[in-house]
């Protein structure tokens, strides 16, 4: 497994553990390093999605994200 894949799995596991607001996800996972695009990789791969909930934006796993997480970390 590539290091970036391990980090994407860490992100998926973190999001799956509890509802996460978009701002909290960006604070914890956004990076300007072109070698570590964890958030961008997860979004581009369709593993996470942003949903508007009242005045907040929530990040959650897509079905593809849940499937990847359950296969990699049963």
PDB file of N, CA, C and O in Angstrom:
ATOM      1  N   UNK A   1       0.843  -1.180   0.000  1.00  0.00           N
ATOM      2  CA  UNK A   1       0.000   0.000   0.000  1.00  0.00           C
ATOM      3  C   UNK A   1       0.889   1.244   0.000  1.00  0.00           C
ATOM      4  O   UNK A   1       1.852   1.328   0.763  1.00  0.00           O
ATOM      5  N   UNK A   2       0.565   2.193  -0.848  1.00  0.00           N
ATOM      6  CA  UNK A   2       1.298   3.447  -0.900  1.00  0.00           C
ATOM      7  C   UNK A   2       0.997   4.270   0.345  1.00  0.00           C
ATOM      8  O   UNK A   2      -0.067   4.143   0.951  1.00  0.00           O
ATOM      9  N   UNK A   3       1.955   5.117   0.713  1.00  0.00           N
ATOM     10  CA  UNK A   3       1.752   5.972   1.882  1.00  0.00           C
ATOM     11  C   UNK A   3       0.512   6.838   1.715  1.00  0.00           C
ATOM     12  O   UNK A   3      -0.246   7.037   2.664  1.00  0.00           O
ATOM     13  N   UNK A   4       0.304   7.359   0.490  1.00  0.00           N
ATOM     14  CA  UNK A   4      -0.869   8.208   0.270  1.00  0.00           C
ATOM     15  C   UNK A   4      -2.165   7.426   0.447  1.00  0.00           C
ATOM     16  O   UNK A   4      -3.154   7.974   0.934  1.00  0.00           O
ATOM     17  N   UNK A   5      -2.172   6.157   0.059  1.00  0.00           N
ATOM     18  CA  UNK A   5      -3.364   5.330   0.255  1.00  0.00           C
ATOM     19  C   UNK A   5      -3.616   5.118   1.742  1.00  0.00           C
ATOM     20  O   UNK A   5      -4.763   5.136   2.188  1.00  0.00           O
ATOM     21  N   UNK A   6      -2.557   4.919   2.502  1.00  0.00           N
ATOM     22  CA  UNK A   6      -2.704   4.744   3.950  1.00  0.00           C
ATOM     23  C   UNK A   6      -3.282   6.007   4.574  1.00  0.00           C
ATOM     24  O   UNK A   6      -4.120   5.925   5.473  1.00  0.00           O
ATOM     25  N   UNK A   7      -2.846   7.166   4.110  1.00  0.00           N
ATOM     26  CA  UNK A   7      -3.369   8.425   4.638  1.00  0.00           C
ATOM     27  C   UNK A   7      -4.827   8.632   4.237  1.00  0.00           C
ATOM     28  O   UNK A   7      -5.620   9.135   5.033  1.00  0.00           O
ATOM     29  N   UNK A   8      -5.183   8.256   3.029  1.00  0.00           N
ATOM     30  CA  UNK A   8      -6.587   8.350   2.613  1.00  0.00           C
ATOM     31  C   UNK A   8      -7.438   7.440   3.497  1.00  0.00           C
ATOM     32  O   UNK A   8      -8.532   7.825   3.908  1.00  0.00           O
ATOM     33  N   UNK A   9      -6.953   6.257   3.787  1.00  0.00           N
ATOM     34  CA  UNK A   9      -7.691   5.357   4.682  1.00  0.00           C
ATOM     35  C   UNK A   9      -7.810   5.955   6.078  1.00  0.00           C
ATOM     36  O   UNK A   9      -8.852   5.821   6.719  1.00  0.00           O
ATOM     37  N   UNK A  10      -6.752   6.614   6.559  1.00  0.00           N
ATOM     38  CA  UNK A  10      -6.826   7.292   7.856  1.00  0.00           C
ATOM     39  C   UNK A  10      -7.908   8.370   7.831  1.00  0.00           C
ATOM     40  O   UNK A  10      -8.680   8.497   8.781  1.00  0.00           O
ATOM     41  N   UNK A  11      -7.964   9.142   6.750  1.00  0.00           N
ATOM     42  CA  UNK A  11      -8.988  10.173   6.606  1.00  0.00           C
ATOM     43  C   UNK A  11     -10.382   9.545   6.614  1.00  0.00           C
ATOM     44  O   UNK A  11     -11.273  10.022   7.317  1.00  0.00           O
ATOM     45  N   UNK A  12     -10.570   8.492   5.847  1.00  0.00           N
ATOM     46  CA  UNK A  12     -11.877   7.823   5.793  1.00  0.00           C
ATOM     47  C   UNK A  12     -12.285   7.306   7.165  1.00  0.00           C
ATOM     48  O   UNK A  12     -13.439   7.450   7.569  1.00  0.00           O
ATOM     49  N   UNK A  13     -11.358   6.717   7.868  1.00  0.00           N
ATOM     50  CA  UNK A  13     -11.634   6.193   9.202  1.00  0.00           C
ATOM     51  C   UNK A  13     -12.006   7.329  10.163  1.00  0.00           C
ATOM     52  O   UNK A  13     -12.916   7.180  10.978  1.00  0.00           O
ATOM     53  N   UNK A  14     -11.311   8.448  10.067  1.00  0.00           N
ATOM     54  CA  UNK A  14     -11.573   9.605  10.925  1.00  0.00           C
ATOM     55  C   UNK A  14     -12.965  10.172  10.647  1.00  0.00           C
ATOM     56  O   UNK A  14     -13.699  10.498  11.579  1.00  0.00           O
ATOM     57  N   UNK A  15     -13.329  10.289   9.378  1.00  0.00           N
ATOM     58  CA  UNK A  15     -14.648  10.807   9.017  1.00  0.00           C
ATOM     59  C   UNK A  15     -15.742   9.825   9.436  1.00  0.00           C
ATOM     60  O   UNK A  15     -16.804  10.245   9.896  1.00  0.00           O
ATOM     61  N   UNK A  16     -15.495   8.539   9.285  1.00  0.00           N
ATOM     62  CA  UNK A  16     -16.505   7.534   9.621  1.00  0.00           C
ATOM     63  C   UNK A  16     -16.791   7.477  11.123  1.00  0.00           C
ATOM     64  O   UNK A  16     -17.873   7.055  11.532  1.00  0.00           O
ATOM     65  N   UNK A  17     -15.836   7.896  11.936  1.00  0.00           N
ATOM     66  CA  UNK A  17     -15.978   7.782  13.390  1.00  0.00           C
ATOM     67  C   UNK A  17     -17.036   8.715  13.978  1.00  0.00           C
ATOM     68  O   UNK A  17     -17.646   8.396  14.999  1.00  0.00           O
ATOM     69  N   UNK A  18     -17.255   9.861  13.341  1.00  0.00           N
ATOM     70  CA  UNK A  18     -18.214  10.841  13.864  1.00  0.00           C
ATOM     71  C   UNK A  18     -18.540  11.845  12.777  1.00  0.00           C
ATOM     72  O   UNK A  18     -17.745  12.042  11.857  1.00  0.00           O
ATOM     73  N   UNK A  19     -19.700  12.484  12.868  1.00  0.00           N
ATOM     74  CA  UNK A  19     -20.007  13.527  11.891  1.00  0.00           C
ATOM     75  C   UNK A  19     -18.937  14.619  11.942  1.00  0.00           C
ATOM     76  O   UNK A  19     -18.523  15.037  13.024  1.00  0.00           O
ATOM     77  N   UNK A  20     -18.494  15.075  10.785  1.00  0.00           N
ATOM     78  CA  UNK A  20     -17.425  16.079  10.718  1.00  0.00           C
ATOM     79  C   UNK A  20     -17.899  17.276   9.911  1.00  0.00           C
ATOM     80  O   UNK A  20     -18.432  17.135   8.811  1.00  0.00           O
ATOM     81  N   UNK A  21     -17.695  18.454  10.481  1.00  0.00           N
ATOM     82  CA  UNK A  21     -17.988  19.668   9.740  1.00  0.00           C
ATOM     83  C   UNK A  21     -16.850  19.919   8.754  1.00  0.00           C
ATOM     84  O   UNK A  21     -15.691  19.604   9.026  1.00  0.00           O
ATOM     85  N   UNK A  22     -17.199  20.485   7.621  1.00  0.00           N
ATOM     86  CA  UNK A  22     -16.226  20.755   6.555  1.00  0.00           C
ATOM     87  C   UNK A  22     -15.041  21.561   7.071  1.00  0.00           C
ATOM     88  O   UNK A  22     -13.896  21.258   6.734  1.00  0.00           O
ATOM     89  N   UNK A  23     -15.297  22.574   7.877  1.00  0.00           N
ATOM     90  CA  UNK A  23     -14.215  23.408   8.388  1.00  0.00           C
ATOM     91  C   UNK A  23     -13.231  22.588   9.225  1.00  0.00           C
ATOM     92  O   UNK A  23     -12.022  22.798   9.131  1.00  0.00           O
ATOM     93  N   UNK A  24     -13.728  21.669  10.031  1.00  0.00           N
ATOM     94  CA  UNK A  24     -12.860  20.821  10.856  1.00  0.00           C
ATOM     95  C   UNK A  24     -12.026  19.888   9.984  1.00  0.00           C
ATOM     96  O   UNK A  24     -10.851  19.645  10.261  1.00  0.00           O
ATOM     97  N   UNK A  25     -12.647  19.371   8.927  1.00  0.00           N
ATOM     98  CA  UNK A  25     -11.915  18.489   8.015  1.00  0.00           C
ATOM     99  C   UNK A  25     -10.804  19.264   7.323  1.00  0.00           C
ATOM    100  O   UNK A  25      -9.682  18.773   7.196  1.00  0.00           O
ATOM    101  N   UNK A  26     -11.118  20.475   6.876  1.00  0.00           N
ATOM    102  CA  UNK A  26     -10.101  21.284   6.194  1.00  0.00           C
ATOM    103  C   UNK A  26      -8.959  21.648   7.128  1.00  0.00           C
ATOM    104  O   UNK A  26      -7.797  21.649   6.722  1.00  0.00           O
ATOM    105  N   UNK A  27      -9.282  21.955   8.365  1.00  0.00           N
ATOM    106  CA  UNK A  27      -8.250  22.297   9.336  1.00  0.00           C
ATOM    107  C   UNK A  27      -7.326  21.113   9.600  1.00  0.00           C
ATOM    108  O   UNK A  27      -6.116  21.282   9.746  1.00  0.00           O
ATOM    109  N   UNK A  28      -7.895  19.930   9.660  1.00  0.00           N
ATOM    110  CA  UNK A  28      -7.116  18.743   9.990  1.00  0.00           C
ATOM    111  C   UNK A  28      -6.419  18.104   8.785  1.00  0.00           C
ATOM    112  O   UNK A  28      -5.339  17.534   8.940  1.00  0.00           O
ATOM    113  N   UNK A  29      -7.011  18.186   7.589  1.00  0.00           N
ATOM    114  CA  UNK A  29      -6.531  17.380   6.473  1.00  0.00           C
ATOM    115  C   UNK A  29      -6.076  18.134   5.238  1.00  0.00           C
ATOM    116  O   UNK A  29      -5.420  17.530   4.389  1.00  0.00           O
ATOM    117  N   UNK A  30      -6.375  19.384   5.085  1.00  0.00           N
ATOM    118  CA  UNK A  30      -5.945  20.116   3.892  1.00  0.00           C
ATOM    119  C   UNK A  30      -4.453  20.382   3.990  1.00  0.00           C
ATOM    120  O   UNK A  30      -3.933  20.686   5.064  1.00  0.00           O
ATOM    121  N   UNK A  31      -3.779  20.267   2.874  1.00  0.00           N
ATOM    122  CA  UNK A  31      -2.345  20.537   2.826  1.00  0.00           C
ATOM    123  C   UNK A  31      -2.009  21.259   1.540  1.00  0.00           C
ATOM    124  O   UNK A  31      -2.700  21.108   0.532  1.00  0.00           O
ATOM    125  N   UNK A  32      -0.963  22.030   1.577  1.00  0.00           N
ATOM    126  CA  UNK A  32      -0.497  22.693   0.358  1.00  0.00           C
ATOM    127  C   UNK A  32       0.650  21.919  -0.280  1.00  0.00           C
ATOM    128  O   UNK A  32       1.195  22.328  -1.305  1.00  0.00           O
ATOM    129  N   UNK A  33       1.010  20.798   0.339  1.00  0.00           N
ATOM    130  CA  UNK A  33       2.104  19.983  -0.180  1.00  0.00           C
ATOM    131  C   UNK A  33       1.598  19.146  -1.358  1.00  0.00           C
ATOM    132  O   UNK A  33       0.681  18.342  -1.188  1.00  0.00           O
ATOM    133  N   UNK A  34       2.175  19.322  -2.538  1.00  0.00           N
ATOM    134  CA  UNK A  34       1.694  18.567  -3.699  1.00  0.00           C
ATOM    135  C   UNK A  34       1.949  17.061  -3.597  1.00  0.00           C
ATOM    136  O   UNK A  34       1.394  16.292  -4.382  1.00  0.00           O
ATOM    137  N   UNK A  35       2.759  16.638  -2.664  1.00  0.00           N
ATOM    138  CA  UNK A  35       3.042  15.207  -2.501  1.00  0.00           C
ATOM    139  C   UNK A  35       2.094  14.528  -1.529  1.00  0.00           C
ATOM    140  O   UNK A  35       2.106  13.302  -1.412  1.00  0.00           O
ATOM    141  N   UNK A  36       1.280  15.296  -0.836  1.00  0.00           N
ATOM    142  CA  UNK A  36       0.368  14.738   0.160  1.00  0.00           C
ATOM    143  C   UNK A  36      -1.047  15.266  -0.016  1.00  0.00           C
ATOM    144  O   UNK A  36      -1.588  15.861   0.916  1.00  0.00           O
ATOM    145  N   UNK A  37      -1.658  15.074  -1.158  1.00  0.00           N
ATOM    146  CA  UNK A  37      -3.002  15.612  -1.402  1.00  0.00           C
ATOM    147  C   UNK A  37      -4.106  14.684  -0.892  1.00  0.00           C
ATOM    148  O   UNK A  37      -4.941  14.229  -1.672  1.00  0.00           O
ATOM    149  N   UNK A  38      -4.113  14.406   0.397  1.00  0.00           N
ATOM    150  CA  UNK A  38      -5.033  13.416   0.962  1.00  0.00           C
ATOM    151  C   UNK A  38      -6.489  13.797   0.709  1.00  0.00           C
ATOM    152  O   UNK A  38      -7.254  13.000   0.166  1.00  0.00           O
ATOM    153  N   UNK A  39      -6.869  14.998   1.096  1.00  0.00           N
ATOM    154  CA  UNK A  39      -8.256  15.439   0.905  1.00  0.00           C
ATOM    155  C   UNK A  39      -8.621  15.433  -0.575  1.00  0.00           C
ATOM    156  O   UNK A  39      -9.687  14.952  -0.960  1.00  0.00           O
ATOM    157  N   UNK A  40      -7.738  15.964  -1.390  1.00  0.00           N
ATOM    158  CA  UNK A  40      -8.013  16.053  -2.821  1.00  0.00           C
ATOM    159  C   UNK A  40      -8.148  14.663  -3.442  1.00  0.00           C
ATOM    160  O   UNK A  40      -9.023  14.439  -4.278  1.00  0.00           O
ATOM    161  N   UNK A  41      -7.284  13.732  -3.034  1.00  0.00           N
ATOM    162  CA  UNK A  41      -7.376  12.362  -3.539  1.00  0.00           C
ATOM    163  C   UNK A  41      -8.712  11.720  -3.160  1.00  0.00           C
ATOM    164  O   UNK A  41      -9.347  11.059  -3.982  1.00  0.00           O
ATOM    165  N   UNK A  42      -9.126  11.917  -1.926  1.00  0.00           N
ATOM    166  CA  UNK A  42     -10.390  11.340  -1.466  1.00  0.00           C
ATOM    167  C   UNK A  42     -11.579  11.932  -2.227  1.00  0.00           C
ATOM    168  O   UNK A  42     -12.497  11.207  -2.613  1.00  0.00           O
ATOM    169  N   UNK A  43     -11.560  13.245  -2.441  1.00  0.00           N
ATOM    170  CA  UNK A  43     -12.648  13.892  -3.192  1.00  0.00           C
ATOM    171  C   UNK A  43     -12.638  13.458  -4.658  1.00  0.00           C
ATOM    172  O   UNK A  43     -13.679  13.101  -5.209  1.00  0.00           O
ATOM    173  N   UNK A  44     -11.464  13.491  -5.287  1.00  0.00           N
ATOM    174  CA  UNK A  44     -11.359  13.121  -6.703  1.00  0.00           C
ATOM    175  C   UNK A  44     -11.762  11.669  -6.952  1.00  0.00           C
ATOM    176  O   UNK A  44     -12.259  11.335  -8.028  1.00  0.00           O
ATOM    177  N   UNK A  45     -11.548  10.816  -5.965  1.00  0.00           N
ATOM    178  CA  UNK A  45     -11.886   9.397  -6.100  1.00  0.00           C
ATOM    179  C   UNK A  45     -13.335   9.104  -5.728  1.00  0.00           C
ATOM    180  O   UNK A  45     -13.780   7.961  -5.824  1.00  0.00           O
ATOM    181  N   UNK A  46     -14.066  10.117  -5.309  1.00  0.00           N
ATOM    182  CA  UNK A  46     -15.470   9.920  -4.948  1.00  0.00           C
ATOM    183  C   UNK A  46     -15.656   9.165  -3.649  1.00  0.00           C
ATOM    184  O   UNK A  46     -16.659   8.473  -3.477  1.00  0.00           O
ATOM    185  N   UNK A  47     -14.703   9.284  -2.723  1.00  0.00           N
ATOM    186  CA  UNK A  47     -14.767   8.559  -1.460  1.00  0.00           C
ATOM    187  C   UNK A  47     -15.462   9.340  -0.359  1.00  0.00           C
ATOM    188  O   UNK A  47     -15.967   8.754   0.599  1.00  0.00           O
ATOM    189  N   UNK A  48     -15.491  10.656  -0.492  1.00  0.00           N
ATOM    190  CA  UNK A  48     -16.160  11.528   0.472  1.00  0.00           C
ATOM    191  C   UNK A  48     -17.035  12.524  -0.282  1.00  0.00           C
ATOM    192  O   UNK A  48     -16.834  12.785  -1.468  1.00  0.00           O
ATOM    193  N   UNK A  49     -18.011  13.071   0.439  1.00  0.00           N
ATOM    194  CA  UNK A  49     -18.879  14.076  -0.156  1.00  0.00           C
ATOM    195  C   UNK A  49     -19.221  15.133   0.879  1.00  0.00           C
ATOM    196  O   UNK A  49     -19.187  14.881   2.083  1.00  0.00           O
ATOM    197  N   UNK A  50     -19.550  16.318   0.388  1.00  0.00           N
ATOM    198  CA  UNK A  50     -19.984  17.423   1.240  1.00  0.00           C
ATOM    199  C   UNK A  50     -21.488  17.569   1.105  1.00  0.00           C
ATOM    200  O   UNK A  50     -22.033  17.549   0.002  1.00  0.00           O
ATOM    201  N   UNK A  51     -22.148  17.716   2.244  1.00  0.00           N
ATOM    202  CA  UNK A  51     -23.592  17.895   2.268  1.00  0.00           C
ATOM    203  C   UNK A  51     -23.931  19.125   3.088  1.00  0.00           C
ATOM    204  O   UNK A  51     -23.337  19.356   4.141  1.00  0.00           O
ATOM    205  N   UNK A  52     -24.876  19.911   2.617  1.00  0.00           N
ATOM    206  CA  UNK A  52     -25.356  21.053   3.383  1.00  0.00           C
ATOM    207  C   UNK A  52     -26.401  20.567   4.374  1.00  0.00           C
ATOM    208  O   UNK A  52     -27.355  19.879   4.012  1.00  0.00           O
ATOM    209  N   UNK A  53     -26.200  20.938   5.621  1.00  0.00           N
ATOM    210  CA  UNK A  53     -27.138  20.578   6.682  1.00  0.00           C
ATOM    211  C   UNK A  53     -27.384  21.830   7.513  1.00  0.00           C
ATOM    212  O   UNK A  53     -26.537  22.244   8.304  1.00  0.00           O
ATOM    213  N   UNK A  54     -28.559  22.425   7.319  1.00  0.00           N
ATOM    214  CA  UNK A  54     -28.903  23.691   7.955  1.00  0.00           C
ATOM    215  C   UNK A  54     -27.851  24.733   7.581  1.00  0.00           C
ATOM    216  O   UNK A  54     -27.683  25.029   6.398  1.00  0.00           O
ATOM    217  N   UNK A  55     -27.146  25.290   8.549  1.00  0.00           N
ATOM    218  CA  UNK A  55     -26.148  26.320   8.262  1.00  0.00           C
ATOM    219  C   UNK A  55     -24.733  25.754   8.181  1.00  0.00           C
ATOM    220  O   UNK A  55     -23.771  26.516   8.086  1.00  0.00           O
ATOM    221  N   UNK A  56     -24.596  24.455   8.218  1.00  0.00           N
ATOM    222  CA  UNK A  56     -23.287  23.816   8.226  1.00  0.00           C
ATOM    223  C   UNK A  56     -23.096  22.982   6.970  1.00  0.00           C
ATOM    224  O   UNK A  56     -24.059  22.597   6.306  1.00  0.00           O
ATOM    225  N   UNK A  57     -21.846  22.713   6.662  1.00  0.00           N
ATOM    226  CA  UNK A  57     -21.516  21.760   5.613  1.00  0.00           C
ATOM    227  C   UNK A  57     -20.859  20.572   6.299  1.00  0.00           C
ATOM    228  O   UNK A  57     -19.865  20.718   7.011  1.00  0.00           O
ATOM    229  N   UNK A  58     -21.423  19.409   6.076  1.00  0.00           N
ATOM    230  CA  UNK A  58     -20.960  18.171   6.696  1.00  0.00           C
ATOM    231  C   UNK A  58     -20.223  17.339   5.652  1.00  0.00           C
ATOM    232  O   UNK A  58     -20.603  17.316   4.481  1.00  0.00           O
ATOM    233  N   UNK A  59     -19.174  16.662   6.083  1.00  0.00           N
ATOM    234  CA  UNK A  59     -18.445  15.745   5.214  1.00  0.00           C
ATOM    235  C   UNK A  59     -18.766  14.333   5.671  1.00  0.00           C
ATOM    236  O   UNK A  59     -18.724  14.028   6.863  1.00  0.00           O
ATOM    237  N   UNK A  60     -19.085  13.484   4.718  1.00  0.00           N
ATOM    238  CA  UNK A  60     -19.358  12.078   5.047  1.00  0.00           C
ATOM    239  C   UNK A  60     -18.794  11.186   3.955  1.00  0.00           C
ATOM    240  O   UNK A  60     -18.463  11.645   2.862  1.00  0.00           O
ATOM    241  N   UNK A  61     -18.692   9.913   4.269  1.00  0.00           N
ATOM    242  CA  UNK A  61     -18.209   8.947   3.291  1.00  0.00           C
ATOM    243  C   UNK A  61     -19.301   8.650   2.278  1.00  0.00           C
ATOM    244  O   UNK A  61     -20.485   8.622   2.614  1.00  0.00           O
ATOM    245  N   UNK A  62     -18.901   8.433   1.059  1.00  0.00           N
ATOM    246  CA  UNK A  62     -19.815   7.919   0.047  1.00  0.00           C
ATOM    247  C   UNK A  62     -19.858   6.405   0.203  1.00  0.00           C
ATOM    248  O   UNK A  62     -19.129   5.842   1.020  1.00  0.00           O
ATOM    249  N   UNK A  63     -20.695   5.755  -0.565  1.00  0.00           N
ATOM    250  CA  UNK A  63     -20.713   4.292  -0.529  1.00  0.00           C
ATOM    251  C   UNK A  63     -19.353   3.740  -0.942  1.00  0.00           C
ATOM    252  O   UNK A  63     -18.879   2.762  -0.364  1.00  0.00           O
ATOM    253  N   UNK A  64     -18.724   4.360  -1.935  1.00  0.00           N
ATOM    254  CA  UNK A  64     -17.392   3.918  -2.366  1.00  0.00           C
ATOM    255  C   UNK A  64     -16.376   4.069  -1.233  1.00  0.00           C
ATOM    256  O   UNK A  64     -15.504   3.216  -1.067  1.00  0.00           O
ATOM    257  N   UNK A  65     -16.483   5.138  -0.459  1.00  0.00           N
ATOM    258  CA  UNK A  65     -15.592   5.339   0.683  1.00  0.00           C
ATOM    259  C   UNK A  65     -15.821   4.302   1.762  1.00  0.00           C
ATOM    260  O   UNK A  65     -14.867   3.772   2.331  1.00  0.00           O
ATOM    261  N   UNK A  66     -17.088   4.007   2.050  1.00  0.00           N
ATOM    262  CA  UNK A  66     -17.395   2.963   3.047  1.00  0.00           C
ATOM    263  C   UNK A  66     -16.904   1.599   2.581  1.00  0.00           C
ATOM    264  O   UNK A  66     -16.379   0.819   3.375  1.00  0.00           O
ATOM    265  N   UNK A  67     -17.076   1.311   1.289  1.00  0.00           N
ATOM    266  CA  UNK A  67     -16.608   0.029   0.753  1.00  0.00           C
ATOM    267  C   UNK A  67     -15.084  -0.089   0.843  1.00  0.00           C
ATOM    268  O   UNK A  67     -14.560  -1.126   1.248  1.00  0.00           O
ATOM    269  N   UNK A  68     -14.384   0.974   0.467  1.00  0.00           N
ATOM    270  CA  UNK A  68     -12.922   0.947   0.523  1.00  0.00           C
ATOM    271  C   UNK A  68     -12.443   0.748   1.956  1.00  0.00           C
ATOM    272  O   UNK A  68     -11.535  -0.042   2.213  1.00  0.00           O
ATOM    273  N   UNK A  69     -13.062   1.472   2.883  1.00  0.00           N
ATOM    274  CA  UNK A  69     -12.665   1.359   4.288  1.00  0.00           C
ATOM    275  C   UNK A  69     -12.943  -0.033   4.825  1.00  0.00           C
ATOM    276  O   UNK A  69     -12.103  -0.597   5.525  1.00  0.00           O
ATOM    277  N   UNK A  70     -14.099  -0.599   4.517  1.00  0.00           N
ATOM    278  CA  UNK A  70     -14.432  -1.924   5.050  1.00  0.00           C
ATOM    279  C   UNK A  70     -13.551  -3.024   4.456  1.00  0.00           C
ATOM    280  O   UNK A  70     -13.262  -4.018   5.122  1.00  0.00           O
ATOM    281  N   UNK A  71     -13.127  -2.845   3.210  1.00  0.00           N
ATOM    282  CA  UNK A  71     -12.227  -3.832   2.602  1.00  0.00           C
ATOM    283  C   UNK A  71     -10.808  -3.739   3.170  1.00  0.00           C
ATOM    284  O   UNK A  71     -10.142  -4.752   3.382  1.00  0.00           O
ATOM    285  N   UNK A  72     -10.363  -2.510   3.409  1.00  0.00           N
ATOM    286  CA  UNK A  72      -8.988  -2.304   3.856  1.00  0.00           C
ATOM    287  C   UNK A  72      -8.820  -2.488   5.351  1.00  0.00           C
ATOM    288  O   UNK A  72      -7.767  -2.920   5.819  1.00  0.00           O
ATOM    289  N   UNK A  73      -9.858  -2.159   6.093  1.00  0.00           N
ATOM    290  CA  UNK A  73      -9.776  -2.234   7.565  1.00  0.00           C
ATOM    291  C   UNK A  73     -11.058  -2.849   8.106  1.00  0.00           C
ATOM    292  O   UNK A  73     -11.917  -2.154   8.648  1.00  0.00           O
ATOM    293  N   UNK A  74     -11.173  -4.162   7.950  1.00  0.00           N
ATOM    294  CA  UNK A  74     -12.398  -4.856   8.372  1.00  0.00           C
ATOM    295  C   UNK A  74     -12.643  -4.818   9.870  1.00  0.00           C
ATOM    296  O   UNK A  74     -13.637  -5.365  10.347  1.00  0.00           O
TER     297      UNK A  74
END
